[in-house]
Each structure stands twice: as structure tokens, then as C-alpha cells.
Amino acid sequence: MKKGNKSQNNMPKSFSSYDAAGDFWDTHDSAEFVTELSPVAVQARLERRHFEIEVDEEVARALEKKALTRKMRTDELANELLKRDLALA
């Protein structure tokens, strides 16, 4: 369908498969069916937050190397080291 044209069809109520839904939405835009959409209430609870901090490359490499030798993930080691050092500060 060309952009700017309004859909002549109604939005399907259901699809026979995920593939059928994918095929439909590959060729349609939800904006074509805005009058058929209805708002829904959504509640979300963040279980965990992730933060990004910038570190020097040499620090990152040393952290990765140390984590490998300790058989742990890099982020786990970083958390462990930061908690320990912050407790001493």
C-alpha cells in the first residue's frame, strides 16, 4: 500500500499464525487502523536497573582478564570490587 493512502480494509481481528500476522504487518502500518485501535492499561515493574559507566580501555581489559581467571562475569567482578572499595571510602 502506498504511503498516504488510507486502508480500504478493516484490521483483522485475529491471524491464523504468527507468520500470517507478520506478513500482514510487513505491508501495513498501525496508523492505517488508528480508529480501530483501543487504549489498554499497562503496568510494568522494573526488576532490575542497568547503568553504564565509562572506564579506560586498560581498566576494562584488566577487569575482563581478572574475571576470566576467577571464572565470573565481568559485571559481577566490577560490582564486587566497587562495593568493596566504596565500603572502605
C-alpha positions, 0 to 999 in steps of 0.5 A: 500500500502506498504511503498516504493512502488510507486502508480500504480494509478493516484490521483483522481481528485475529491471524491464523499464525504468527507468520500470517500476522507478520506478513500482514504487518510487513505491508501495513502500518498501525496508523492505517487502523488508528480508529480501530485501535483501543487504549489498554492499561499497562503496568510494568515493574522494573526488576532490575536497573542497568547503568553504564559507566565509562572506564579506560580501555586498560581498566576494562581489559584488566577487569575482563582478564581478572574475571576470566581467571576467577571464572565470573562475569565481568559485571559481577567482578566490577560490582564486587570490587566497587562495593568493596572499595566504596565500603572502605571510602 
